């Protein structure tokens, strides 16, 4: 049912694998936040807007001509990418839905508040199966899918202590394959060559061999690693609440550095062949050399405290704002355009086929091109 997407170390391999779609929070299983096709170079306008009347707490994803998003109170919508017509709506037994994952014939959705994970048919939204992760668990970060297995980060409450757990679920059978505990909550994982990479609230970057279910600590940081890490060419990039952007080389080729920003880094960085693009909660966006860690330019926008990821398509860096999205020239760091149109969510702007797809806390799904 779920062919999944294969993680790989080649920077552009995942882009080829999923084409122009944006089926997951940060574009691909490596969390690169990037597409190599053309971005929006001119000031965009609203192409269509769907109003659900129910607030969204997470962003949209795009696959094969359809846009998928989940509301705060458990409704999942499928919208035709070209026309803006709603194809179907489904109520799921979950609340405060995280970003869905579109993979093959199915849509994976999960709730922050109650730990339910549901798998829906892409065609009509019917429920294939649901998994209850238990009364003491909550899905707090977006899952990822690879080769028919969904990797779900959950919080496990035990008394006054909150621990993290990574759960692997077979999406064909609906069964749990394995689970692995962590001392503190974990991020959305990145995946490359069978290795899962997660950051933890206690400041540890960890790799997990998904085949042997073995854990290995890569590094310990001074601030908790709450943003989803990005992995390209064996180097893991992540930000921390101490404002530091880290590059950790898992192959010991010497490409390890830190770059200090002004405020905590919550958003997952976007990465291309030469640079890392990162943003702190104060709205400072930077371009960093992948090899040296030196900053090439800095752009200041309004503070965005809840951004999950920034996006890079073609020559444009897409940054969410309180009222919309801003497009930054990746080469010069200058503003190319701004679009404003509602209280948009600070998830990663989903950019597919020359269009940006956003959700809002006012209950809208918006296409901007």
N, C-alpha and C positions, 0 to 999 in steps of 0.2 A: 504493500500500500504506500509506503514511504520510501522512495529511492534514496532520499537524503542527498547530502552534498559532501564531497570528500575534502578534508583539509589537506593542505599541501604547503610546502615551503616556498614555492615559486610565487613571487609577488602577484603575478597576473593570472595564475591558474584558476583561482576561484572565480575571477571575473568572467573568464571564458565559460566556466561550468554553469553559472547562473545567468549569463547574458546580461541584459539590461535591467533585470528585475532587482527588487530589494526585498527578499523574502524573510529577512531576519533583522533584529535590532540594529546591528552595525554592518549590514550588507552581506556578510559571509561568515563562515564558521571561524575564520581567523580574526574576526572583528576589525577588519581594516577600515571600515567606514568609507570605502572607496569604490568607484566605478570608473573605468577608463574611457567611456564614451563621452560625447560632448555635453557640457553643462549649459546652464542658462546664462548668456552673456549680457542680455538686455534686461531692462526693468520688466519683471513679469506682471501679469494680471490674473485675476481669478477666472479660471476656466469653468469650474462648477463647484457647487457647495451642496452637501447633503446635510440636512438638519434632523438629528435623531431626537432632540429634546431631552437627551440623557447625557450627562457629562462624561468625557473621556479622561482617563487617568494615565494613559499610555499612548504611544504613537501607532501609526499604521505600518503595514507591510504590503508589498506588491509582488504578485506572481502571475504570469501568463494572462495578462489582461484584466486581472481582478485586484481590487484593493480590499484589504481585510483590517478591521479594527474592532476593539472590544470596549464597551462602556464601563463606567465605574461600578454600575449595579448589575453587570452580568449579561448584557446583550451583545452578541457578536453580529457585525454587519459585513456583508460582501457587496461591493459596489463596482459596477462596470467601469474600468479605467478610462474608456473612451467617452462614454456618454454621461456618467454620473448617476445612472439609474441603479437603484438598489435591487440586487439579484435575490437576496434572501436575508432574513433576520432570524437569529436563534437565541433563545434564552438558555444559559448554562447555570449550573448550580455552583456559582463562584462569584466572588465580589472583588472589586478593585483589580480588574484584570491587568496583568502585565502585558508587554508587547507579545503578540502572537507569533507563531512560526508557520510559514507556508512551505509545505514540502510535498511535491507530487500531488496525490489525490486528497491529501488531508490537511487540516488546519489544527494546530495545537494551541490551545488556550489554557491559561492557568490563572488562579486568583491569589492576590497578595494576602487577603485577609483570612482565608479558610483552608488553603492547601489543596483545593481540588484542581486536577488537571483533566481537561476534556479533549477528545479528538473528534473533530467534525468532518463530515464529507465536504470536500471543496465544491461539489456540484450543487448541493441543495441545503447544506448546513445541518443535515441530520446527524445525530449523535452516533458515532461508531462505538466508543466506550469512554468511561470516565474512571479515574483513579483518585481515591481519597487518601491523601498522605497522612491523615490522622489528626485528632483534635489538638495535639500539641505542636503541630507543624503549620508553617505558612510559607507559600512561595513568594519570596520577596524580590527576586530578580528574574529577568527573562530567561527562559530555557534556550538551549540550542539543540539542533538535530543533525545527525550524521549517520549515513548508512542504516536508516531505519531505527536508530536508537535515539531517544530523547534524554538529554542530560539536564536535570532540574536542580537548581540551587534552592534549598529550603532552610528555614529557621526551625530549630527544635527547642521548645521551651521546657525547661526542667526546673521547677521552683522559680527562683528569681534569676536563673542563669539562662542565657540564650546561646545555643551552640549552632554551628553550621552543619549541613549534611548535603552531599552530592548524591543524587539518586539517578540511576540509569534505568530507563523504561523501554522495553521492546514495544515498538509501535505497531507491529504486526499482530502480536499475540495479546498485547495489553498487560504484560507481566513485568514485574520488576526484576531486572537482571542482577543489580547489586546496589549497595549504598555504602558511603564512606563518610565517617564523622570527622568534624573539625572542631577545634576548641572555641571558635567564634564564627559568626556569620560570614558567608562567602559571596563572591561576585558572580555575575554571568560568566561562564567559562569561554575561553578561546580554545580552538582545537587545531592541531597540526601534526600530521604523521602519527595519529593514534594517541598523542599526548594532549591531555586537557590542562589548561592553565587557569588558575583562579587566584584572585586576591582575597585577603581576609581582613576583618576588622581589627585583628590584633597585629597587623602590619607585616604579614608573611605572604610571600609569593610562592605558590606551590604548584608543582606539576603532578599529574596523575596519569599513570599508564592505564588507558581504558581497557586494555586486553588483560593485563595481569592484576589490575586493580591495586596497583602499588603507588604509594605517595612518596614524593621527594621534595624537600624544601629547597627552592632555588636561592632565595635571599630573604633577609630580614630587614625591614625598613623602620624608620623612626615614626612614621605616621601610617594610620590604617589605609589599606589599599581597597577602596570601595568601588572604584570604577572598573568596568570590564577590561581586562588586559587585551592587548593586540599582539599577535605573533606573526613575524615575517622573517624569512631566512634564518630561523633559529634564534632570533632576538625578540625578547618580550618587552613591550613598552607598556607602562602603566603610570597612573598618577596616584597621589596620596593626599590625605587631608592635611598634611603639613605643607602642601603647595609644591611638592617636588615631582617632576616628571622623571621616571627612571627608564633606563635601557639596560636589560640584563641579558647577557650573551649566554645562551645555554650550551654553546659549542666551544667556548673558551677561545674565541678568535680575537679577543681584546676589545670588542665593541660594547663596552659597559661604561655608562656615564649617568650623571644626574644634572638636571637643569631646574633651578629654583624659580617658581612663579610667585606672584604676590599673594594669592589667596588659595584656599584648598582646591584640589583638582578632583572633580566628581565625574566629569565626562570622559568617556573612552576616547583616546586619540585616534585620528585618521592617519594613515601611512601610505606613501607612495614609494617609488624607487629610490628617491634621494632624501626625503624629508618626513618629519613627524609634525603633525598639526595638532596642537593641544589648546585647551581653554580652561581657565580657572573660574571659580564661582563669582569672582568680581567682574567677569566679562572680558578679561584680557585673553586675546587669541595670539598664539605665537607659531612661527615656523622654525623648526629645529633641524639642524643637519643630522641625518641618521648616524653618521660615522663619528663626528666629533662632539655632538651635543651642543654646538654653538647656535645661538639664536640669530636667524637671518632677518626677521622683522617682527613687529609687535603691532597689534590692532586692538583698539579699545571700543567695546560696545557696552550696553547696559548690563548690570549684574544679572546673572542667570544662575540661581542657586540649585536648581533641580535638573539641569541638563544631563542627559544620559550618554550622549555621544554627539560628535560633530561629523559632518559628511563632506566628502570630497568627490566631485564628479567633473572630469575634464580639467579645466583651469580654474574652477570655482570652488571655494570652501564655503559650505552652507552652515550657518550658525543660528540656532534658535534664539529668539528674543521673547520678551513678555507678550508682544503684540504681533509677532510674525517671524520673519526670517531675514537675515542679511547675507548677501553674496559678496565674498572677498576674493580678489584676484590672488591666486596662490603664489604668483611670481613676485608681485610688488607689495602685497599686503595692503593694498588700497581698496576702498569700498567700490564695488561695481554697481550695486543696487540694493534697495530695501523693499520689502513687501510687508504691509501691515493689514490685518484683517480679522482681529479677534484675539481672545485670550488663548493662544495656542499652547499645547503641551510642549514641554522642553525635552521631549525624547529626540532621537536622531531624526532629522528630516529625511523621509524616504524619497529618494530621487530616482525616477525610472522613466525612460523614454522621453527625456526632455521636460519632465514635469515634477514638481515637488508636491508630495502628499503630506498633509498635516492634519492633526486632530486638535480639538479645542475643549477647554473646560466648560464651554457653553453648549456643547453637544453637537459640534459640526465635524464633518470630514470635508476637507477642502483640497482641491486640485489647483495648483498655481503654475502657469507656464508663460 
